[in-house]
Amino acid sequence: MQSRAHFWGWVLLFVSLVWGIEFALVHEALDSIGPNSFNSLRFIVAALTLWVYFFSAGIAVSRSMNRACLHHGIVLGFLLFAGFSTQSVGLQYTSASNAGFITGLNVVLVPVIAWIWLKEHLRWYVWTGVALATVGTLLLTGGPQGFGEGERWVLACAFAFAMHIVYTGVYVRQVEPLALTFVQLIVVAILSVLTSLLYELDSLQTIPGLLFTYNHDAATFTVWLAILVGGVLGTGLAYVAQTVGQQSLASWRVALIFATEPLFAALGGFYLLDETLTLYAWLGAVCIIAGMLVAELVGDDFKPQKTGV
């Protein structure tokens, strides 16, 4: 049992690494493709990856597809779409490092939203975590005047992901988790395609030429890499690893592992995009991570499922 937990701990650390590096890859890919067009491809690839896993593992997901599963999957899929859509738009206007740390705020927003919507009781450590994360965000972005359009979009993303986590914690007890995940991925893919048709038609029309024309330019390679890493590793396989891994790992350990995601985002921004953080920004980053850990690890009252980015 201990060796199994050790194995899945390393697997989930790899998932956190992938989620962090994704910020830099998506940031680069969005120079060539619209945010919703990118998410359309990403979630189609993710849904196909999950379907291949089900087929190879002999899992008959269709047997778990009932009205409740479809309803819950549509609700969660809409929240997931809102999170990824606003995050992708925000990455066009802010750095990958900032996006990674601000997205991580969803951890401290989860108990606050649960308090508002589900009337969950909050302890002192949650409010302490919220305060630390708020101060950290102000330091990271340079104060209210530095909180620009990109940061606002990514903050909306953090709220959407937090709501997704809260309601996943409710719905996952009522239906089969893998079937629920599969429905969500399909819903996000459909909503992303529809949004692209409404707002990014030009971007959609360039996809065949961008992805399927035989060339070796950097833009094509970056988009393909971002789609495959985000779709196969960061979404499809990540959800499987998280669902299976959390059967062997305590919630506090999973939360601690996933708290490394913003750090990996900062490292990805540094090595892939030459992004740097000021001293105040690093202090803000430390405050955000401290707030995440305090809110998530000090107590055991509210341990929801974490959503990857």
N, C-alpha and C positions, 0 to 999 in steps of 0.2 A: 504494500500500500504506500509506504514511504517513497519507494523508487518511482512509483507511478505519479505521485504528487510532484516529485522532483522533476520528472520528465515534462509534465504539463506546465510546470512553472517556467521552464526554459522555453517551451513552445509559446506561451503567452507573452514572455518577454520579447520573443521574436516578432509576435503580432504587434506589440507596442512599438517596436523599432520600425516596422513597416508603416504603421499609422503615422509615426513621426516623420519619416522620410517622404511620405506621400505629399505632405504640405509643399515641399520644394518641387517635387515632380509636377504636381497639379498647377502650381504657380507658373511654371515654365510652359506647360501644355496650353494654358489658357491664353497664351500669346497667339496661338494658331487656331483655336476652336472656342466656341461659346460655352459658358458654364453649364447650361442645361443640355446642350448637345453632347458635351463630355460626359455628364452624368447619365445620359441615355445609353451611351456605349458602355460605360462602366457597369451599370446595373444589369444590362443585358448579359454581359460577360459573367457577372457575379451569379445571376440566376442560372445560367448554363453550367457554371462551375458546380453549383449546389446540386443541380439535377444530375450531373455526371457522378457526383459523390453518392447520391441516393441510389442511382442505378448500379454502381459498382459495389456498394455495400448491401444491396438487396433490401433497401428500405422502401416500403410501400407508403409513401406520404399521402397518396390519394385516399387511403382508408381513414386518415385523420382529418380530412377536409370536410368539416360540417359548417353549419350556418354561423356558429360562434367563432370558429377559426377564421372564416372569411371576413366576418364583421371586425374582429379584433385586428386582423392583418391589414385591413383597409385603413382603420384608424391609425395604427402604428406606422403603416406605410406612408400615410400623409405627413405625419410628424417627421419621419425619417427623410422624406423628400424635402420638407421645409428646411431641415437642418443642413442637408448636403447642398441644396440649392443656394441658400444664403451664404454658406461657407465658401462655395465656389465663386460667387459674385464678389464676396469680400476679399478673396485672394487676388483679385484683379487690382485692388487699391491699397493693400497693405502687405507687409512682409510675411514670409512663411513663418518666421519666428514669432511675430506678434499673433498671427492667426492660431498657431499651436497653443500658446499660453492662454489666449482668451477663450478658445474652444474648451480648454481644460476647466474653465469656470463651471461647466455643466455639473461637475461633481459637487460643488458647494451649492449650486442652485437646486439640485434635486430635493434635499430635505425642505427647503423653503417652499418649493412648489407643492410638495406633499403636504406641508402644513396648511397652505392656502386651499388646495383642492380637496385633499383627503382628510383634513383635520388631524394630521399626525402631530404628536407632541414633540416639540423641539427642546433639546437640552442646551446648556450653556456653551458646550464645545462647538455646536453647530453655528451659533451666532459668532463665536470667536473665529471660526473658519471663514465665515462670510466677511467679517471685518478685515481679516488679513488679506483675503483675495481681492476685496475692493481697493484697499490701499495699494496692493501689488499691481492692480490694473492701471491705476492712476500713475504710478511710478513708471510702469512699462511703456505707457503711451505718451508720457510727458505732461500729464495733467489733462484737464477738460479740453484745453485748446488743442492738444495733440490727438484727441479722440476723433478721428476723421471718418469719412464715409466707409472705408474698408473695415475699420474697427467696429462701427455700428452694425454693419452686416454680419460680422463674425459673432458679435454679442447676441444678435438675434438667433444665430445658429446655435449658440450655447444654450439659450432658452429652449429652442426646439428639441435639442438633444436631451436636455434635462426632463422635459415633459415626456419624451419618448421613453426614457429610463423609468420614470414614475409609473407610467401606464403599462410598460412591459412587466414591471413587478406585479401589477394587478392581473394582467391577462395571461401571463405565462403559467399561472396556477390553474387556469381553467381549460387550457387546450394543450395539444402536443407542441413542444417548443420548436422543433425543426420544421414542422408544417407551417407554424406561425411565421417563422423566419422566411420561408420560401414565398409565402403570400406577400410579405412585406417587400421583398426584393422585386417581385413582379409589379407591384403597385408603384414603387418608386420609378421603375423603368418606364411604365406607361405614362405616369405624370410628367416625367422628364421629357419624353417624346412629344407629348401634347404641348407642353410649355415651349419646347423648341419650335414646334410648328407655328405657334402664335407669335413668338418674340425673336426667334433666331433662325428664321427660314434660310437666310443667306449662309449661315454657318452650317446648317444641315446639308445644304446643297454642295458645300465644299468637301464634305466628308469622303465621298468616293475618290475624288482626286487627291485628297490629302493622305488617305490611308492605303489606297489600293493602286496607286500609280507607282511604277517601279522607279524609285529614286532613293538616294542615300543621304538626303539632306538632314540636318540636325533637327529641324522642326518635326518632320515625320517620325523620326526615331523617338523623340521626346514624348509625342502624343501616344504612340504605340506603347512605350514603356510605362507611361502613367496609367493608361487604360488597363494593361495587363497586371501591373503591380496592384493598382487600386481594385480592379475587378476580381482577379483570381485570388491574390494573397490578402489584400486589405479588406475585402468584403466577403467573398464566397467562403474561402477556407478559414478566414478569421472567425466568422460566426460559428462554423463547425467546431473549431478549436476551443472557442470560448464556451460553447454549450457543453461539450464533452469534458473540457478541463475543469469547469466549475463543479463537476461531480466529485472531483478528487481534491480540490483546493478550497480552503476557507475563504469567505468573502473578503476578509481583511487583507489576506495575502494577494488576492486578485486585484483589489483596489490599490495596494502598494505597488504592484507590478505596473499597472496602467498609469500610475502617477508619473512614470518615466516618459510618457508620450510627448509632453511639451519639451522636455530636454532633448529628445531625439529630433523633434521639429527644429529646435534651435541649432543643433549640430548639422542637420541636413541643410538648413539655410546658410550656415557658415561654409560648409564644404562644397555645396553644389551651386550656391547663388552669391557667395562672397558677402553674405549679410553679417553685420556685427551689431552687438548690443552695447549701449553705453553702461557706465557703472550704475546709474539710477535704474536703467532697464533691467540689469541683472538683479539688483535688489528687489525690484518689482517681481521678477520671475521667481525669486526665492520666496517672497511673500505669498504668491499665488500657490506654489507647490506646498508651502507650509499650511496654507488655508485648506487646500484639498486634503492633505493628510489628517489635519485636525478634525475636519468635518466628517471624514469617512472612517477614520481608524480609532478615534478615542473611545467611542461608544459602540454598542451593538444593537441599538434600537431600530436602525433603519439601514438595511443592507440590500439595496436594489441591484438588479443586473446592470452592468456597465455597457454602454454603447460605444463601439469603435468608430473613428473618424478617418 
